Amino acid sequence: MPTDQKKTRKRRGHVSCGHGRIGKHRKHPGGRGNAGGQHHHKILFDKFHSGYFGKKGMRQFHKKKPQSFFSSVNLDKISSMISKKIDIKNRVYPFFNKVIIENELFKKNIISSYEKNYLPSPYQINLSHYGFSKVLGKGKKPIFPFIIKAKNFSTTAKNKVIKSGGAVVVTNN
């Protein structure tokens, strides 16, 4: 609800503006920041920040962190990235009541070989341009074939891409 005045204007004429008598409402009565976590603010720390104080677990000296990090992406995300780029590949056929790929239609002799020759070739995508270096195999098998270039692939991702008629290219960059 919008107001005409700020609180400070409303409190004019009321001696201490709702902050008690002289000397009250000043400085930091509970201490600054997290002060008193083990003393006068103990209840708050135990309730909302349990385990804040003390040690837990074992320390590992000279622990080797993973030498290489791969920013990964799942197959279903890649196929959605591609389908946003090319809608020529997918056409809606009302008598099937769903989106069907031309290759499937050609196999079923619904479209001619003439039409098939003019369809775009398998789409190529270089994941290093998108900032990804590893492909993981989550999601369904890609509907249409595409060629993926990446630094690393999981075995499930490799199998799914190859089964859909596409190819996998391992790059160094």
C-alpha positions as a Markdown table, in Angstrom:
| # | Residue | x | y | z |
|---|---|---|---|---|
| 1 | Met | 0.0 | 0.0 | 0.0 |
| 2 | Pro | 1.6 | 3.4 | -1.0 |
| 3 | Thr | 2.0 | 5.9 | 1.8 |
| 4 | Asp | 2.3 | 9.7 | 1.6 |
| 5 | Gln | 4.9 | 10.1 | 4.3 |
| 6 | Lys | 8.0 | 8.3 | 5.4 |
| 7 | Lys | 8.0 | 6.8 | 8.9 |
| 8 | Thr | 10.3 | 9.6 | 10.1 |
| 9 | Arg | 7.8 | 12.3 | 9.2 |
| 10 | Lys | 5.0 | 10.4 | 11.0 |
| 11 | Arg | 6.9 | 10.2 | 14.2 |
| 12 | Arg | 7.6 | 13.9 | 14.5 |
| 13 | Gly | 6.4 | 15.2 | 17.8 |
| 14 | His | 6.7 | 11.9 | 19.6 |
| 15 | Val | 9.9 | 12.7 | 21.5 |
| 16 | Ser | 12.0 | 9.5 | 20.9 |
| 17 | Cys | 10.3 | 8.3 | 17.7 |
| 18 | Gly | 9.4 | 4.8 | 19.1 |
| 19 | His | 12.9 | 4.0 | 20.3 |
| 20 | Gly | 12.4 | 4.4 | 24.0 |
| 21 | Arg | 13.8 | 7.0 | 26.4 |
| 22 | Ile | 17.2 | 8.7 | 26.3 |
| 23 | Gly | 20.2 | 6.5 | 25.6 |
| 24 | Lys | 18.3 | 3.7 | 24.0 |
| 25 | His | 18.4 | 2.5 | 20.4 |
| 26 | Arg | 22.1 | 3.1 | 19.9 |
| 27 | Lys | 25.1 | 1.4 | 18.5 |
| 28 | His | 25.1 | -2.5 | 18.5 |
| 29 | Pro | 23.4 | -3.9 | 21.5 |
| 30 | Gly | 24.0 | -7.6 | 20.7 |
| 31 | Gly | 27.5 | -7.0 | 19.4 |
| 32 | Arg | 28.6 | -6.7 | 15.7 |
| 33 | Gly | 28.1 | -9.5 | 13.2 |
| 34 | Asn | 28.3 | -13.0 | 14.6 |
| 35 | Ala | 29.5 | -11.9 | 18.0 |
| 36 | Gly | 28.2 | -14.0 | 21.0 |
| 37 | Gly | 27.7 | -17.2 | 19.0 |
| 38 | Gln | 28.8 | -19.3 | 21.9 |
| 39 | His | 27.4 | -17.0 | 24.6 |
| 40 | His | 24.4 | -14.7 | 24.4 |
| 41 | His | 23.4 | -15.8 | 20.8 |
| 42 | Lys | 23.9 | -19.5 | 21.5 |
| 43 | Ile | 20.3 | -20.5 | 21.0 |
| 44 | Leu | 20.2 | -18.8 | 17.5 |
| 45 | Phe | 23.4 | -20.5 | 16.4 |
| 46 | Asp | 22.4 | -23.9 | 17.7 |
| 47 | Lys | 19.0 | -23.7 | 16.0 |
| 48 | Phe | 19.8 | -22.1 | 12.6 |
| 49 | His | 23.6 | -22.7 | 12.2 |
| 50 | Ser | 24.2 | -26.1 | 13.9 |
| 51 | Gly | 27.8 | -27.3 | 13.5 |
| 52 | Tyr | 29.1 | -23.7 | 13.0 |
| 53 | Phe | 31.7 | -24.1 | 15.7 |
| 54 | Gly | 34.3 | -26.8 | 16.2 |
| 55 | Lys | 36.0 | -29.4 | 13.9 |
| 56 | Lys | 34.5 | -32.4 | 12.1 |
| 57 | Gly | 36.0 | -35.1 | 10.0 |
| 58 | Met | 39.6 | -35.9 | 9.0 |
| 59 | Arg | 42.0 | -33.6 | 7.3 |
| 60 | Gln | 43.8 | -34.9 | 4.2 |
| 61 | Phe | 47.2 | -33.5 | 3.6 |
| 62 | His | 48.6 | -33.4 | 0.1 |
| 63 | Lys | 45.3 | -34.5 | -1.4 |
| 64 | Lys | 45.5 | -34.6 | -5.2 |
| 65 | Lys | 42.6 | -32.8 | -6.9 |
| 66 | Pro | 41.4 | -34.0 | -10.3 |
| 67 | Gln | 44.0 | -33.1 | -12.8 |
| 68 | Ser | 41.5 | -32.4 | -15.6 |
| 69 | Phe | 38.1 | -30.9 | -15.5 |
| 70 | Phe | 35.5 | -31.4 | -18.2 |
| 71 | Ser | 32.5 | -29.1 | -18.4 |
| 72 | Ser | 29.8 | -31.5 | -19.4 |
| 73 | Val | 26.5 | -31.4 | -21.2 |
| 74 | Asn | 23.9 | -34.1 | -21.7 |
| 75 | Leu | 22.7 | -35.5 | -25.0 |
| 76 | Asp | 19.1 | -34.3 | -24.6 |
| 77 | Lys | 20.4 | -30.7 | -24.2 |
| 78 | Ile | 22.5 | -31.0 | -27.4 |
| 79 | Ser | 19.5 | -32.3 | -29.4 |
| 80 | Ser | 17.4 | -29.5 | -28.1 |
| 81 | Met | 20.1 | -27.0 | -29.1 |
| 82 | Ile | 20.2 | -28.4 | -32.6 |
| 83 | Ser | 16.4 | -28.6 | -33.0 |
| 84 | Lys | 16.1 | -24.9 | -32.1 |
| 85 | Lys | 18.6 | -24.1 | -34.9 |
| 86 | Ile | 17.0 | -26.2 | -37.6 |
| 87 | Asp | 13.3 | -26.7 | -38.1 |
| 88 | Ile | 13.7 | -27.8 | -41.7 |
| 89 | Lys | 14.4 | -31.3 | -40.6 |
| 90 | Asn | 11.2 | -31.7 | -38.7 |
| 91 | Arg | 7.8 | -31.3 | -40.5 |
| 92 | Val | 4.4 | -31.7 | -39.0 |
| 93 | Tyr | 2.3 | -34.3 | -40.9 |
| 94 | Pro | -1.3 | -33.9 | -39.7 |
| 95 | Phe | -2.3 | -37.4 | -40.6 |
| 96 | Phe | 0.3 | -38.8 | -38.1 |
| 97 | Asn | -0.7 | -36.1 | -35.5 |
| 98 | Lys | 3.0 | -35.7 | -34.4 |
| 99 | Val | 6.3 | -34.5 | -35.7 |
| 100 | Ile | 8.0 | -37.1 | -37.9 |
| 101 | Ile | 11.5 | -37.1 | -39.3 |
| 102 | Glu | 12.0 | -37.3 | -43.1 |
| 103 | Asn | 14.3 | -40.3 | -42.9 |
| 104 | Glu | 11.6 | -42.3 | -41.1 |
| 105 | Leu | 9.1 | -41.3 | -43.7 |
| 106 | Phe | 11.4 | -42.3 | -46.6 |
| 107 | Lys | 11.9 | -45.7 | -45.0 |
| 108 | Lys | 8.1 | -46.1 | -45.0 |
| 109 | Asn | 7.9 | -44.9 | -48.6 |
| 110 | Ile | 5.8 | -41.9 | -47.7 |
| 111 | Ile | 8.1 | -39.3 | -49.3 |
| 112 | Ser | 10.1 | -39.8 | -52.5 |
| 113 | Ser | 13.8 | -40.2 | -52.9 |
| 114 | Tyr | 13.7 | -36.8 | -54.8 |
| 115 | Glu | 12.6 | -35.1 | -51.6 |
| 116 | Lys | 15.1 | -37.0 | -49.5 |
| 117 | Asn | 18.0 | -35.8 | -51.7 |
| 118 | Tyr | 17.2 | -32.2 | -50.9 |
| 119 | Leu | 17.1 | -32.6 | -47.2 |
| 120 | Pro | 20.0 | -31.1 | -45.2 |
| 121 | Ser | 22.9 | -33.5 | -44.4 |
| 122 | Pro | 23.5 | -34.5 | -40.7 |
| 123 | Tyr | 24.0 | -31.4 | -38.6 |
| 124 | Gln | 27.5 | -30.9 | -37.2 |
| 125 | Ile | 28.0 | -29.3 | -33.8 |
| 126 | Asn | 31.3 | -28.3 | -32.2 |
| 127 | Leu | 30.8 | -28.2 | -28.5 |
| 128 | Ser | 34.0 | -26.3 | -27.8 |
| 129 | His | 32.3 | -23.2 | -29.3 |
| 130 | Tyr | 29.5 | -23.6 | -26.6 |
| 131 | Gly | 32.0 | -24.0 | -23.8 |
| 132 | Phe | 31.5 | -27.8 | -23.3 |
| 133 | Ser | 34.1 | -30.4 | -23.5 |
| 134 | Lys | 32.4 | -33.7 | -22.5 |
| 135 | Val | 29.2 | -35.3 | -23.7 |
| 136 | Leu | 27.1 | -37.4 | -21.2 |
| 137 | Gly | 24.4 | -39.9 | -22.3 |
| 138 | Lys | 21.4 | -38.7 | -20.3 |
| 139 | Gly | 18.1 | -38.7 | -22.1 |
| 140 | Lys | 16.6 | -40.5 | -25.1 |
| 141 | Lys | 18.4 | -41.5 | -28.2 |
| 142 | Pro | 18.6 | -38.6 | -30.7 |
| 143 | Ile | 15.8 | -38.6 | -33.2 |
| 144 | Phe | 17.8 | -37.5 | -36.2 |
| 145 | Pro | 21.5 | -38.1 | -36.9 |
| 146 | Phe | 24.1 | -35.4 | -36.1 |
| 147 | Ile | 27.9 | -35.2 | -35.9 |
| 148 | Ile | 29.3 | -34.1 | -32.5 |
| 149 | Lys | 32.8 | -32.7 | -32.0 |
| 150 | Ala | 34.0 | -32.7 | -28.4 |
| 151 | Lys | 37.0 | -33.5 | -26.3 |
| 152 | Asn | 35.5 | -36.4 | -24.4 |
| 153 | Phe | 32.4 | -38.7 | -24.6 |
| 154 | Ser | 30.9 | -41.2 | -22.2 |
| 155 | Thr | 30.3 | -44.6 | -23.6 |
| 156 | Thr | 26.5 | -44.3 | -23.4 |
| 157 | Ala | 26.6 | -41.0 | -25.3 |
| 158 | Lys | 28.8 | -42.5 | -28.0 |
| 159 | Asn | 26.5 | -45.5 | -28.4 |
| 160 | Lys | 23.3 | -43.4 | -28.6 |
| 161 | Val | 24.8 | -41.0 | -31.2 |
| 162 | Ile | 26.1 | -43.9 | -33.4 |
| 163 | Lys | 22.8 | -45.8 | -33.1 |
| 164 | Ser | 20.8 | -42.8 | -34.3 |
| 165 | Gly | 23.0 | -42.7 | -37.5 |
| 166 | Gly | 25.3 | -39.9 | -36.4 |
| 167 | Ala | 29.0 | -39.8 | -35.7 |
| 168 | Val | 31.4 | -38.9 | -32.8 |
| 169 | Val | 34.6 | -36.8 | -33.4 |
| 170 | Val | 37.1 | -36.5 | -30.6 |
| 171 | Thr | 39.0 | -33.2 | -30.8 |
| 172 | Asn | 42.1 | -32.0 | -28.9 |
| 173 | Asn | 41.1 | -28.4 | -28.2 |
